[in-house]
Amino acid sequence: MSGLSEEEILEGLREIDTPTISNVVATYPKSEACLKLYDAWYGGWYTDTTIRCVYPEMKPVVGYVATVVFCEESEKYTGVDRWVLPEHIDSTDKPVVLVAEQQFPQELANRVGLFGEMMTTRYRALGVAAVVTNGPMRDIDAIKPLGVQYFCTGTTPAHGDMMVKAVGVPVTVGGMTVMPGDMVHMDLHGVVKFPAEYREVVLVRARKLLEDEAGSAAFFKDPEFTLEKWRNRSSSG
């Protein structure tokens, strides 16, 4: 590899769109640029349309995963000490992307405005750059200046009593399954995961792919383009 520093790698990844990252991770397994890290369709490595980007104008975010499971307060669950989640976030490599699985009854699932301004402010202070969750949020106008990206199902103004059921465990949100220490990349299109140890090779391959695509795009935008030229280009390799 090129021997880039950690910050150079992260900053480089933040300059690339998430679909390009996905192409390198698993989307096109027959491509030389693709690492084939997961089954493209069934690997649970990217988010679906059940959650959406709240601040699409923000640049891409990349970070290390911390995980939590929230649920309705109940005697059925013991829950965890209040400091377990902050300690988990604080001990995760930075920047942190908090992936929060919400396990509420169906009649409550769309009424849980769990993440708001104060929770976001606290987690941001611990290094959280983005939150990915399978429920709604609130205070989107107050959160926007904080610069913390969100993926969620929508918005709702309130919630009832809830508890932290588990911390630092595998979670599934929006069709993507992650565990602590995974790396995720996100922009307005969605969220993609990959093992953190691949971060530099993902960056290098993504940059090369963008260069190749720019050359291909220039070919098709040429005023002298013809179908015959396309056929000749394809036959020549």
Secondary structure, 3 states (H helix, E strand, C coil): CCCCCHHHHHHHHHCCCHHHHHHHHHHCCCCCCCCCCCCCCCCCCECCCCCEECCCCCCCEEEEEEEEEEEECCCCCCCCCCCHHHHHHHHCCCCEEEEEEEECCHHHHCCCCCECHHHHHHHHHCCEEEEEECCCECCHHHHHHHCCEEEECCECCCCCCEEEEEECCCEEECCEEECCCCEEEEECCEEEEECHHHHHHHHHHHHHHHHHHHHHHHHHHCCCCCHHHHHHHHHCC
